[in-house]
Amino acid sequence: MNARVILTALHGLPPGTMFVFSGPASCVLGRANDCDLHVPNDEAHRTVSRHHCLLAANPPLLWVRDLDSKNGTYVNAVNISRGAAEASAGTDAAPRPAVYELEEGDALQLGNVLLTVHVLDEAERVAPRATHVLHRRGCAAPRPCVKK
């Protein structure tokens, strides 16, 4: 099976923006110019850190790790950042892992950017109405996006 993992923007990026992982990749997402998956460095995106989180893909699997971002990284509305994990250490809450595995339908939030996770097998196609599709084998050439 030749699976793909797709992150689709729901808020904070142009509607339909998609990041497609078709093979193993490790990518940093943030506002800095050296990020593999780049969020605009403007006033509207100040809630996203320069180096916000690390994504590691090996389709159909995808993992995320917060990179000590100022506003945290959220998976399904749960803050997975190290600071949040340390704050819950003194409670009865279960300890949070440093790396989270994302699954089909999960919501990934970085500041005001909200992405949803989709896992497709080779028979399924990327939605034709997508405005930007970034095909990733690795993360050596992060930009520009390929429009489809």
N, C-alpha and C positions, 0 to 999 in steps of 0.2 A: 504494500500500500504506500502510495506517495502522498502523504498528508501535507496540509498547509495550515498554519496558524495565522489568523487575521485579527488585527486590532483595528476596530472601526471607531472613528470619532463620533461621539454623540453631542459633545459640548466643548467649546474652547478652541476648536480648530475648525476649518471649513467643513461643513456637513458632508459626510461621505468619505472624508479622508481615511485611507486605509493603509496600514503597514502589513505587508504580507511576508511571512517567513516560510520559505519553501525548502529550507535546509537548515543545518546547524548554524547558529549565529549567537553572538554575544554582543549586545548593544547598550550604550548609555543613552538615556533619554533626558533631555533638559534644554535650557535656553542658551548654553554656551555654544560658540561656533564649532568647537571640536566634538560636539555630541553626534553620535551616529544617527539618532532620530531627534531632529531639531524642532523645538517649539520656538516661535518667534520671540525675540528679545525686545519686547515692547511693554508698555504700561499694562495692557490687558492680560499679560501673561506673567506678571511679577510674582504671582503665587506659586509658580513653578521654579524650582531652584535651578541654578546653572548646570549642575550635574545631579539630577533628581533621583533617578533610580537606574538599576541595571536590569536588563531583560536578557534571559538566556533561553534560546529556543533549540529544540531538537524535535521537530514536528513528528507526532501530534502533541508533544509536551512543550510547555512554556512556564518559566519561573520568573519571579520578580524579587528584587532586593532593594530596599531603600538605601540611598547613599548619604545618610545623615542630612536629609533635606530639611529645610526650615519649617515647612508646613506639613510634612509627612506624606506618606504614600498610603492610600486606602484601597483595600480589596473588599468589595461588597460592604462598604461603609465602615469597615474595621481598620483602624490605623495600625499598620504593620511596621512602622518605623521603630528603631531601636529605643528611642526615648519613651515611646508608648509602651514598649515591652518592659522596660525598666520600671516604669510607673506602676505597671500591673504586678510586678514581682512581689510586692508586699501585700497583695490581695489573694483571694482564693481563686482568681482567674488562672487558667492554664497558661504556662509560659508560651510565648510566641516564638516560632522559629525565625532564624535570620533570613531564610529564603522561603518564599511561598510558591507553591505550584498553583498555576492558574488553570481553570477548567472552562469548558464551554459555557457561555452565558455569564461568566464573571464580569463584574464592573471594576475597572482599574481607574482610580482617580488620583491625579497629581495636580494640586492646586485647583484651578478652575477648568482643567482639562479632564474630560471623562471619556474613557474608551471602553468598549466592550470586546470580549474575547469570543472568537468563533474558530472552531476546528473543522476543517473540510477534508474529505478524502479526495482522491484525484478525479472522481467522477463529478464532483460538485464544482461549480464555477464561481468566480468572484462576481459580486453583484454588478451588472452592467451600468448602473447609474452612479457608480463611484466616481468621484471627481479626481482623486489622486490614488494611485496604487504604487507602492514601493515594494518591488520584488527584492528579497534579501536572500542571498546565498551566504554571505558573510556581511561584515559591516565595513569593508574597506572604502566603498564609494557611497556615502550616505545621501548625497543629493546630486542632481535634482530628482524629484519624483517623476515617474512616468505616468502621463495622463492616459486614461482609458475611457 
